[in-house]
Every structure is written in C-alpha cells, then in structure tokens.
Amino acid sequence: MKRSVANSASLPRRHFLAGASGLGLAGLLGASSWPAWAGGLIELPFANGRRELVTNFPQKGAMILQRTRPPLLETPFEVFDQGVFTPNDRFYVRWHLPNIPTSIDPADFRLKVHGQVRQPISLTLHDLLHDFQPFEIAAVNQSAPGRFRCASKDSTPACCRKHRTS
C-alpha cells in the first residue's frame, strides 16, 4: 500500500478544522465567548520574544505566559512603572513540583514548621488568620536557581546543599 507524503508547507487538516470551528463559534456567540486566556500577545525586546498575555490563573492579573506545565508566569514590564511594589496578583509564578493543588480544604490545611527550629509547630488556617497580628514588610524576592545546579538526580535539600557552588 502506498502512503502519500503530505506537503510540509500545507496546513494540517485537523488544525484547519479546529481553527475554522473556533472562528465560526466565536462569530455566532460574539467576541465575549473567547476564553479568558485570550488576553493578547506581548512582544518582549529580544529575538523570539512574542508571548501570550494570560488572565486564567487563579488570583492573578494579566501575566506573560512562558510555560503552562508547570506554570511559569512573568510580570509584564508596565507593572514596574506603576509603583515601587509589585502587587500580589502580578507577582511572578514559579512552580517546580509535579502536582498542582486544585482545591484545599481549610479544615484539613496545616502549615508545618520544622527542621532547624527550636520547636516544630503545626498551624491550622484558623490559627494563621486569628492568632497573629497582621503586618506588612517590604522584601526582595528572587527565584533561586541553586537547586538546578545540583549534580545529583536526588533533589532533596541535603543533596542540593552538598552540591551548592555558592
């Protein structure tokens, strides 16, 4: 049986049909039917700098999408012109773990503080909201690439401290 080789310059049929269906549906329902992530494109000042501007991540405003799984979101440059502090909903997102929690049961949630502390402690969400005085602090926060320099396949904190170069 002979197989025909499709022309690499042609548009695959599935892509064409999906695009045509989406345009037709949008025409019938109106522009507001487009998903929330269709926030547009942004052009960053380097080669291959075109990125999507998305708004479909919980508790986040419009962000530059670098990657969806795991999420990697950047703060748009114009946010830095709006003030000294970056608002929480525009702060960058780095997620290095394989699973993303989709829901949290407030009754079961626990924040455990352990390790190099005088006494380990486990706090409920109620404890965090009601047992402490709220306060604000100005701080610099930076994504630390140190764990990615770890030479071992074992990514435990002890392993990374052992291989840390700085």
N, C-alpha and C positions, 0 to 999 in steps of 0.2 A: 504494500500500500504506500502510495506517495503522499508525503506531507508537504503542504505548501509553507514556505517561509514568509511570514508577514514582513512587509516593508517597515524597517525600524523607524522611519520618519512618520509613518501613519499613526493616527490616534487609536489606541486600543478601543474596541467596540464597547467594552464594559465602562470605561472611563467616559466615553462619549454619551452613552445612555444614562449614566448616573448624573452627569452634568446637565444634560438636556432635561431630565426629570426634575432636578432641583430647580432649574430656571423656570420650568413650566409651573411647578408647585408654588414657587415664590410669586409668579405673576398672578396666579389665581387667588392666593391668600394675602398678598400685599407684602411690602418690604419688611414689616414688623415680624413676619414669620421666620426670618433668618435667625439662626441660633445666636445666643449671647456672645459666643466667642468670635463672631464675625465683626470684631472691632476695627478691622482695617489692617493696614501694613505700615511699618515704620522702616525708614532707611537709616541704618547706622553708618557712621563715617569710616568704613573700611570695605575692602573687597568682599563680595558675597554678604553684604550687610543687611539685606532685606529680611525682616522678621515680622511675624504676626503680633498684633496687639490684641490681647485676650482679656475677657472680663468674666469668665466662667469658673474661676476658682473661688471657693468659699472665703468670705471675709477679705477679699482682695479687690482693689480697684483695677483699672486698666494696667496691664503688665506686659512686658516684652516676653514672648514665649521662646525659649531656647530649646526646650525639650519637654515632652509630656510625661514620659515614664522613665525614671522617676522625675517628678516635677522640677524644673529649673526655670525660674522666672526672674527677670531683671527689672529693676526700677527704670522707667523712662526718664531720659535726661531732663525733660522740662520740670519734673518734680523737684529737682535740686535747685531750680531757680525760684521756687515758691517759698523757701524759708530755710533756716539752719537745720531743722529737724525733719527727718523723713517720717511721714505719717505711717502708722502700723499697717494700714491697708495697702500701702505702696512699697513696703519693705521687701527686699528680695527674698526669694524662696530657694533653699537648697534642701533636697530630700535624698538621703543616701541609703535608706533602708528599703528592703524589697516590698514590704506591705504598707499600704496607706490606710489608716483607720477611716472608715466611712461613717461610724457613729460611736459615741461614747456615752455610756450610762453614768450619769452624775452620781448615782448612789454607789456604784462599784468603783469609781475612779479613785486611785491612790497615787500620790506623789511620794516616792520613797527616796529619802536622802540617806546614803550610806557610803561606805568607803573610808576615806581619810577624814573622818569627823569624830568628835568626842563621843557622840551617841547617835546611832541611827534613829531615824524618825519616819513615820508614815502618816501623811496628812490626807484627809478627805477634801473634796471640793468645798464642802461646807466650812471646814477648818480654814481653808485658804481665803474664802470670802468673808468670814466673820470673826476670825480670831487674830487678825493682824491689822495694824493701821496701814491704810494705803499711803504710798509715797511715790514720787517720781524722781528719776535720776537721769542725768544726761550721760550717755555712754557711747563709746565707739564699738561697733560690732563688725566683725570681719569674718568671712568664710575662711577657715583654716585648712589649707591643703596638706598639712602634715601627714595625715593618715594615709594619703595616697602615695606617699614616698616609702611606705612600709615595704620592705623587701620580701616579706614572707606572705604566704597565702593565708596565714592565720591573721585575722584582722582584729584581734582582741586588743584592748587598750594597752595591756602589758607588752604585747608584741610590738606595738607601734612605738611605745616609749623606748624599747630596746633598740629599734632601728632608726629613731629620730636623728636627723642630722643637725638640727638647730638647737 
